[in-house]
Amino acid sequence: MLIVDKLRKTKISPEKIETIMKEIDARITSVQETEGAGETEIAIINAFTSGNLHRIRARTIRDEIISSYFT
């Protein structure tokens, strides 16, 4: 929601937000199911699913990934 709030002047429709959420979820699921995931993929999985999700590093990765879907 913080990213959507940052972009509030761009008038993002609820349908667009829903589509982006589904795309991100599919990407995370795909990465989790891939054997031999690389360092980048592992960082993505960890940022969205494991450990302390409030750590700055995990939040930064999530912010970058989510923001990329809105640009």
CNS distance restraints for C-alpha pairs under 8 A (distance, minus, plus):
assign (resid   1 and name CA) (resid   5 and name CA) 6.06 0.50 0.50
assign (resid   2 and name CA) (resid   6 and name CA) 6.24 0.50 0.50
assign (resid   3 and name CA) (resid   7 and name CA) 6.38 0.50 0.50
assign (resid   3 and name CA) (resid  63 and name CA) 7.13 0.50 0.50
assign (resid   3 and name CA) (resid  66 and name CA) 7.53 0.50 0.50
assign (resid   3 and name CA) (resid  67 and name CA) 6.59 0.50 0.50
assign (resid   4 and name CA) (resid   8 and name CA) 6.01 0.50 0.50
assign (resid   4 and name CA) (resid  12 and name CA) 7.84 0.50 0.50
assign (resid   7 and name CA) (resid  11 and name CA) 7.65 0.50 0.50
assign (resid   7 and name CA) (resid  12 and name CA) 7.76 0.50 0.50
assign (resid   8 and name CA) (resid  12 and name CA) 7.04 0.50 0.50
assign (resid  12 and name CA) (resid  16 and name CA) 6.45 0.50 0.50
assign (resid  12 and name CA) (resid  17 and name CA) 7.02 0.50 0.50
assign (resid  13 and name CA) (resid  17 and name CA) 6.48 0.50 0.50
assign (resid  14 and name CA) (resid  18 and name CA) 6.16 0.50 0.50
assign (resid  15 and name CA) (resid  19 and name CA) 6.15 0.50 0.50
assign (resid  16 and name CA) (resid  20 and name CA) 6.16 0.50 0.50
assign (resid  17 and name CA) (resid  21 and name CA) 6.14 0.50 0.50
assign (resid  18 and name CA) (resid  22 and name CA) 6.27 0.50 0.50
assign (resid  19 and name CA) (resid  23 and name CA) 6.21 0.50 0.50
assign (resid  20 and name CA) (resid  24 and name CA) 6.15 0.50 0.50
assign (resid  20 and name CA) (resid  69 and name CA) 6.50 0.50 0.50
assign (resid  20 and name CA) (resid  70 and name CA) 7.83 0.50 0.50
assign (resid  21 and name CA) (resid  25 and name CA) 6.12 0.50 0.50
assign (resid  22 and name CA) (resid  26 and name CA) 6.08 0.50 0.50
assign (resid  23 and name CA) (resid  27 and name CA) 6.17 0.50 0.50
assign (resid  24 and name CA) (resid  28 and name CA) 6.23 0.50 0.50
assign (resid  24 and name CA) (resid  66 and name CA) 7.44 0.50 0.50
assign (resid  25 and name CA) (resid  29 and name CA) 6.13 0.50 0.50
assign (resid  26 and name CA) (resid  30 and name CA) 5.97 0.50 0.50
assign (resid  27 and name CA) (resid  31 and name CA) 6.15 0.50 0.50
assign (resid  28 and name CA) (resid  32 and name CA) 6.13 0.50 0.50
assign (resid  28 and name CA) (resid  44 and name CA) 7.41 0.50 0.50
assign (resid  28 and name CA) (resid  45 and name CA) 6.33 0.50 0.50
assign (resid  28 and name CA) (resid  48 and name CA) 7.78 0.50 0.50
assign (resid  29 and name CA) (resid  33 and name CA) 6.22 0.50 0.50
assign (resid  30 and name CA) (resid  34 and name CA) 6.26 0.50 0.50
assign (resid  31 and name CA) (resid  37 and name CA) 6.97 0.50 0.50
assign (resid  31 and name CA) (resid  41 and name CA) 6.24 0.50 0.50
assign (resid  31 and name CA) (resid  45 and name CA) 7.12 0.50 0.50
assign (resid  32 and name CA) (resid  37 and name CA) 7.98 0.50 0.50
assign (resid  32 and name CA) (resid  45 and name CA) 6.76 0.50 0.50
assign (resid  37 and name CA) (resid  41 and name CA) 5.64 0.50 0.50
assign (resid  37 and name CA) (resid  42 and name CA) 6.26 0.50 0.50
assign (resid  38 and name CA) (resid  42 and name CA) 6.18 0.50 0.50
assign (resid  39 and name CA) (resid  43 and name CA) 6.21 0.50 0.50
assign (resid  40 and name CA) (resid  44 and name CA) 6.31 0.50 0.50
assign (resid  41 and name CA) (resid  45 and name CA) 6.25 0.50 0.50
assign (resid  42 and name CA) (resid  46 and name CA) 6.11 0.50 0.50
assign (resid  43 and name CA) (resid  47 and name CA) 5.99 0.50 0.50
assign (resid  43 and name CA) (resid  61 and name CA) 7.89 0.50 0.50
assign (resid  44 and name CA) (resid  48 and name CA) 6.38 0.50 0.50
assign (resid  44 and name CA) (resid  61 and name CA) 6.98 0.50 0.50
assign (resid  44 and name CA) (resid  62 and name CA) 7.59 0.50 0.50
assign (resid  45 and name CA) (resid  49 and name CA) 5.81 0.50 0.50
assign (resid  45 and name CA) (resid  50 and name CA) 7.34 0.50 0.50
assign (resid  46 and name CA) (resid  50 and name CA) 4.89 0.50 0.50
assign (resid  46 and name CA) (resid  51 and name CA) 7.03 0.50 0.50
assign (resid  46 and name CA) (resid  58 and name CA) 7.25 0.50 0.50
assign (resid  47 and name CA) (resid  53 and name CA) 6.57 0.50 0.50
assign (resid  47 and name CA) (resid  57 and name CA) 7.72 0.50 0.50
assign (resid  47 and name CA) (resid  58 and name CA) 4.27 0.50 0.50
assign (resid  47 and name CA) (resid  59 and name CA) 6.86 0.50 0.50
assign (resid  47 and name CA) (resid  61 and name CA) 6.26 0.50 0.50
assign (resid  47 and name CA) (resid  62 and name CA) 6.14 0.50 0.50
assign (resid  48 and name CA) (resid  53 and name CA) 7.08 0.50 0.50
assign (resid  48 and name CA) (resid  58 and name CA) 7.33 0.50 0.50
assign (resid  48 and name CA) (resid  62 and name CA) 6.70 0.50 0.50
assign (resid  49 and name CA) (resid  53 and name CA) 7.43 0.50 0.50
assign (resid  53 and name CA) (resid  58 and name CA) 6.03 0.50 0.50
assign (resid  53 and name CA) (resid  59 and name CA) 6.90 0.50 0.50
assign (resid  54 and name CA) (resid  58 and name CA) 6.89 0.50 0.50
assign (resid  54 and name CA) (resid  59 and name CA) 6.38 0.50 0.50
assign (resid  55 and name CA) (resid  59 and name CA) 6.22 0.50 0.50
assign (resid  56 and name CA) (resid  60 and name CA) 5.96 0.50 0.50
assign (resid  57 and name CA) (resid  61 and name CA) 6.32 0.50 0.50
assign (resid  58 and name CA) (resid  62 and name CA) 6.21 0.50 0.50
assign (resid  59 and name CA) (resid  63 and name CA) 5.99 0.50 0.50
assign (resid  60 and name CA) (resid  64 and name CA) 6.17 0.50 0.50
assign (resid  61 and name CA) (resid  65 and name CA) 6.21 0.50 0.50
assign (resid  62 and name CA) (resid  66 and name CA) 5.95 0.50 0.50
assign (resid  63 and name CA) (resid  67 and name CA) 5.79 0.50 0.50
assign (resid  64 and name CA) (resid  68 and name CA) 6.11 0.50 0.50
assign (resid  65 and name CA) (resid  69 and name CA) 6.92 0.50 0.50
assign (resid  66 and name CA) (resid  70 and name CA) 7.14 0.50 0.50
assign (resid  67 and name CA) (resid  71 and name CA) 6.73 0.50 0.50
